[in-house]
Amino acid sequence: MALTERGLTIPEIMLIAGTRIALGAGIGLLISDRLNEDQRKAAGWVLLAVGVLTTIPIVRGVLAKPPAATI
C-alpha cells in the first residue's frame, strides 16, 4: 500500500490535536484515582466518546482531500 501525502491547514492540525487530547484525557481519567469512581467514569467515558466521535469526520475529511503536489 503506497502512502499518499495530503496537505493540512493549521486549523485542521489543531482540530486533530484536540481530538487526541480528548481521547488521552478520557483514558487518563478512566485509569486514574483522583476523582471518586462515579465522577471519574462519567468524565472519562464522555471524553473518550467525544474523541472517538470527532475523529471519524476528521479522518473522512482528510482522506477526501486531493493528494499534495510533489515537487
Residue pairs with C-beta under 8 A, 6 or more apart in sequence:
4 67
5 67
5 68
5 70
6 62
6 63
6 65
6 66
6 67
6 68
7 65
7 68
8 16
8 62
12 58
12 61
12 62
15 54
15 58
16 58
18 54
19 50
19 51
19 54
19 55
19 58
20 51
21 51
22 47
22 48
22 50
22 51
22 54
23 47
23 48
23 51
23 52
23 55
24 51
25 47
26 43
26 44
26 45
26 46
26 47
26 48
26 49
26 50
26 51
27 44
27 48
28 44
29 35
29 40
29 43
29 44
29 47
30 40
30 41
30 44
30 45
30 48
32 40
33 40
34 40
35 43
